Amino acid sequence: MHAFSRGERALIENAYWILTPAVLIFAAGARRLDNTVRLLITVLAMALVGGLAGMTKSGGADNYLLEAFVAGSTLLQIAIFTAPGRLTSLVVLLGCIQPAIQLAAEPAGPLYPHTSLTVGVATAAEYADAVALRERLRPLKKPIFTTDEIFALPWYSTDNHAPALLVDPEFHDAMRGTYQNGGIEDMLRRGEIPTVMLRADDFQYLNSLNSNYKKIGEARHAEEVSSQAPWVIYGFDPPPSR
């Protein structure tokens, strides 16, 4: 399945709520469709096209199909009551196994084998590394700025307290130069973030670090398997006051 493009894979994984409503409703008789159903079908088609177009941009994912999912799910509920019978029973059965189909779409390989009861997402060693990194970050001053999608979440980066400092690197790059007070880079230049965790190749942020940031450790965490660069942890050590 992973030979398909991102959009094609999303269509395959979500085919149930995209195709089933149309099949059921038209089986009940297209001429008997009321205006609400026709409107929902139009919304589903337009949202699907727009969502797939949005997924082609950098950083796009299947969250762009949310509107299509809402329309399709609503249609599905209408269809089940509109066209009762064997076809409906078959669709309900398919719906019961749909989560297993979506789980089977998760990447698999020698490092992350699937079994009959689990879907592999990390090796035992990688999981242990992530736990060790979580404990390493726990006593450090918050907030923590990092480009790691997991440890940037508020329950790690701010101990689940507001305000959280969660940056979408793709969006941040696209909006560079429009931020008030310079965005993340200028916050790093001013030393306003007490703890920073960056990969050794995160040059756009590393080059902005105030000279008072001191390296306090390194860590391995395979949040992105494609990169072997270690994560480097920096703490801000303010100069002595005069």
Backbone hydrogen bonds, N-H to C=O, Kabsch-Sander energy under -0.5 kcal/mol:
donor,donor_aa,acceptor,acceptor_aa,energy
4,F,1,M,-1.6
9,R,5,S,-2.7
10,A,6,R,-2.0
11,L,7,G,-2.0
12,I,8,E,-2.1
13,E,9,R,-2.7
14,N,10,A,-1.7
15,A,12,I,-1.0
18,I,14,N,-1.0
19,L,15,A,-2.8
20,T,15,A,-0.6
20,T,16,Y,-1.8
23,V,19,L,-2.3
24,L,20,T,-2.7
25,I,21,P,-2.7
26,F,22,A,-2.4
27,A,23,V,-1.6
28,A,24,L,-1.3
29,G,25,I,-0.5
29,G,26,F,-0.5
30,A,26,F,-0.6
32,R,29,G,-1.6
33,L,30,A,-1.4
38,R,34,D,-2.2
39,L,35,N,-2.5
40,L,36,T,-2.3
41,I,37,V,-2.4
42,T,38,R,-2.1
43,V,39,L,-2.6
44,L,40,L,-2.8
45,A,41,I,-2.4
46,M,42,T,-2.6
47,A,43,V,-3.0
48,L,44,L,-2.1
49,V,45,A,-2.1
50,G,46,M,-2.7
51,G,47,A,-2.7
52,L,48,L,-2.4
53,A,49,V,-2.0
54,G,50,G,-2.3
55,M,51,G,-1.6
56,T,53,A,-1.2
57,K,54,G,-1.2
60,G,57,K,-2.2
64,Y,61,A,-1.8
65,L,62,D,-1.7
66,L,63,N,-1.4
69,F,65,L,-2.6
70,V,66,L,-2.4
71,A,67,E,-2.3
72,G,68,A,-2.9
73,S,69,F,-2.8
74,T,70,V,-2.1
75,L,71,A,-2.3
76,L,72,G,-2.2
77,Q,73,S,-1.9
78,I,74,T,-2.0
79,A,75,L,-2.9
80,I,76,L,-2.0
81,F,77,Q,-0.9
81,F,78,I,-0.5
82,T,78,I,-1.3
83,A,79,A,-2.5
89,S,85,G,-2.1
90,L,86,R,-2.5
91,V,87,L,-2.2
92,V,88,T,-2.6
93,L,89,S,-2.1
94,L,90,L,-2.4
95,G,91,V,-2.4
96,C,92,V,-1.3
97,I,93,L,-1.0
97,I,94,L,-0.6
98,Q,94,L,-1.0
101,I,97,I,-1.5
102,Q,98,Q,-2.3
103,L,99,P,-2.3
104,A,100,A,-2.0
105,A,101,I,-0.7
105,A,102,Q,-0.7
106,E,103,L,-1.8
109,G,112,Y,-0.7
115,T,118,T,-2.1
120,G,118,T,-0.5
127,Y,123,T,-2.3
128,A,124,A,-2.2
129,D,125,A,-2.2
130,A,126,E,-2.2
131,V,127,Y,-2.3
132,A,128,A,-2.3
133,L,129,D,-2.3
134,R,130,A,-2.3
135,E,131,V,-2.1
136,R,132,A,-1.9
137,L,133,L,-2.2
138,R,134,R,-1.3
140,L,137,L,-1.3
144,I,157,S,-1.8
145,F,195,T,-2.4
146,T,144,I,-0.5
147,T,197,M,-0.8
152,A,148,D,-1.2
153,L,150,I,-1.5
156,Y,153,L,-2.1
157,S,153,L,-2.8
158,T,154,P,-2.0
160,N,154,P,-2.6
161,H,158,T,-1.2
166,L,164,A,-0.6
167,V,165,L,-0.6
172,H,168,D,-3.1
173,D,169,P,-2.4
174,A,170,E,-1.9
175,M,171,F,-1.9
176,R,173,D,-1.0
178,T,175,M,-2.0
182,G,179,Y,-1.3
183,G,180,Q,-1.0
186,D,182,G,-0.9
187,M,183,G,-1.7
188,L,184,I,-2.3
189,R,185,E,-2.1
190,R,186,D,-2.0
191,G,188,L,-0.6
192,E,187,M,-2.7
195,T,143,P,-1.2
196,V,234,Y,-2.6
197,M,145,F,-2.9
198,L,232,V,-2.3
200,A,230,P,-1.5
202,D,199,R,-2.2
203,F,201,D,-1.6
205,Y,202,D,-1.2
206,L,202,D,-2.5
207,N,203,F,-2.6
208,S,205,Y,-1.2
209,L,206,L,-1.3
210,N,188,L,-1.4
213,Y,210,N,-2.2
214,K,235,G,-3.0
216,I,233,I,-3.1
217,G,233,I,-1.0
219,A,231,W,-2.4
223,E,221,H,-1.8
225,V,223,E,-0.5
227,S,224,E,-1.5
231,W,219,A,-2.9
232,V,198,L,-3.7
233,I,217,G,-3.1
234,Y,196,V,-3.5
235,G,214,K,-2.7
236,F,194,P,-2.6
237,D,212,N,-2.7
237,D,235,G,-0.6
